[in-house]
Amino acid sequence: MGKFEIKTDKSGQFRFNLKAGNGQVILSSEAYTTKAACENGIESVKTNSQDDNRFERKTAKNGSPYFNLKASNGQVIGASEMYSSTSAMENGIASVKSNAPGADVEDNS
């Protein structure tokens, strides 16, 4: 089972990672100024991860595939790591879809 981990960064802002059951980070958030906003971001991931149209598939300058998860307003709410292939990226998207909805939240902030 996946989980969201909330942490604070060096500047005191809040971020979350969605981790798969094996502990691997599959989605990382932007920085939020408040914990409440970060928690709202997590709820947005849970909701929007169920709509394939919310996943923006991209390619980095070095050719590595990655994806962003966007909210209904078009704002990026999470970004993936860089993948070695398109199929690996699609597996990452599938992992977010399956892990996010029921993931617990662990507050390490």
C-alpha positions, 0 to 999 in steps of 0.5 A: 500500500502506498503512502503520502509523506509530508516533510518540510524543506530547508526553507520551511515550506511543506512538500509531499511525496507519494511512495509506492508500497516498496518505498519508492517515490512515484510523485513529488509535490511543489512547495507549499507555504502552509501544511493545510495547503500541502494537505489540500494538494494530497487530496487533489492528487487522490482525486485527479490521479483517477483521470488519465487526462490529468497526466501530462506525459513529457520528455526532458531535454535529455530525452528522458520521459516523465509526467506531471499530474495536473489539477482540473485548473491546469496547475501541476500538483505533482511531478514524477522522476525521470524514467528510462523509457516510455513504458517505465513512465506508463508503469509509474502513472499506473502506480500513482493511479493505484496507490494514491486513492487509498494512501495514508498520510504520514506527517514528518514535517 
